[in-house]
Amino acid sequence: MTVIDVTGLTKRYRDTLALDRVDLTFAENTIYGLLGRNGAGKTTLMSIITGQNLATSGDVRVYGQDPYENPAVLRRMCFVRESQKYPDDATPRHALRMARLFFPRWDQDLADDLVAQFRLPMTKTIKKLSRGQLSMVGVIIGLASRAELTFFDEPYLGLDATARQIFYDRLLEDYAEHPRTVVLSSHLIDEVANLIERVVLLDRGSVLLDEETDAVRDRATTVVGEAAAVDAFVAGREVLHREGLGRVASVTVFGALTAADRSTLRTAGLETSPVSLQQLVVRLTQQSADAPASSEGVPR
């Protein structure tokens, strides 16, 4: 079942085109990775879907309705973002109490458990929290809300490796017991690669990829070996990246390899290695940066 429909969505800030005719759908009970470089349009997209911003043109429907100033829809969503504002004298205890009143599926036991696991100081004012502790407040609200649609915009900022792993583990654990749609925006792509079921890659306000994660993993391969043999093999293919050292070349090509391709590689004495999700995202956005603004020539 589709829970979010985005059609022709465009957002312009004066001379900046943040979103350019974006078409997307989000299904229920799926974890999405919303990926892309800074300024790609990720936060803008999430803020429009969650009714915190208005589009310049295009249409967004959440459960079939316009989310903007729509309490019935907004109560089904939780948007955790870095720039969340709180009253000057608010503490984490106050923030969690307010969240409990807003979200109808709130789980106080889960919130208390996360507070203990993160070792979050509950009586210190939020403005005096470290960046990591502020992120903990947002992560706890996002998980304990159990909102049907939950958006995490760079939720790990300031969190150390242990705290990030707690977040990942508890997200998967709670998602298994209480499925919902989760949209996770992150720059730590390799860390979240095993969490996400579908990848949405934005670049310069346009969608470069919208595919299941397992399918994306097979979309590129790095071929290594004698430069002339590598060049002969990759001729006519989409080349995402090339490196060379003397007579040895390493070339990343876009597209799944066939059985015949692999036989040719063995015969030529060439080696292959898989491309991680993070490497693929980097290569695709690098290629997009070299392409015209219309993104013609970017693999889809």
C-alpha positions, 0 to 999 in steps of 0.5 A: 500500500502506498502511503505517500504520493509525490508528483511533480514536486518543485521547490524554489528558494529565490535563485535556488532550485531545491526540488525539481519536478520530483516524482516518488511514492513511499510504501507502508511498513518499509525502511527507506534510505534518503541519500544525497549530498548536502543541498541535494533536497533531502530536508526540503522534501521531508519538510514538505511531506510533513507539512512544515513547508510549502511546495512551489508547485506539484502535489503531495498526498499523505494517506490521500490527503494534503498534509499541510495544516491537516491535524488528522494527517500530522498526528500520524507522522513524526519528523526528527530534525537537527534544527528542532526548537524547544523553549529555553527552559525546557529539559529532556523530561519536558520534551518527552512529556510534550511528545507523549501528549502529541503522538497517539501511539507513544510508548512510555516504557520504550522511551524510559528504556532508551533514556537509560540506555543512552544515559541521557540527563533528564533535568539539564536544560536542552540548551545546555545539552551537548550536540550528541545529547540533543540528538538522543532526545530526537532519536528517543522521540522518533522511536517511542512515538511509533508514528506510522510515518517516521522521518529521521533527518541526520539523526546521528549528529554528535552521537558516538559509535556506541550511541549510533549502534544503540539507535540502529539496533533499537530501530530494527528491533522495534520495527520488527515488532511494530512495522511502520514507514521509516525514512532515514536521511544519513551521510553514514551510508555504509552504517545504515546500508543493512537497515534500509530496504529501499534507496532514494538518492537525490542530487541537485533536487532530482531523483537519481535512484529509487530502488530496492537496496538489494537491487542497487548492490548489483548495479555496479562493479569495479574491474581491476587488471592490466589497463588495456584489457580493462579498457577493452572490457569496459568499452561501451559501458557506463563508467562511473570512476577510473583510477590508474597506476602504471599499467594497472587500471581500476574502473567502476562500471554501472550495470549488472554483469552477466554470466558471459561478462564474468566468463570474459573477465576470467579469460582476460585475467581481470579481477572484480570487486563489489561496490558498496552502497556508499561507493555507488552513491559517491560515484553516481553523484560525482558523475551527476556533478559533471553532467549538465544541470538537467542530469542527462546521461546520469544512469537511472 
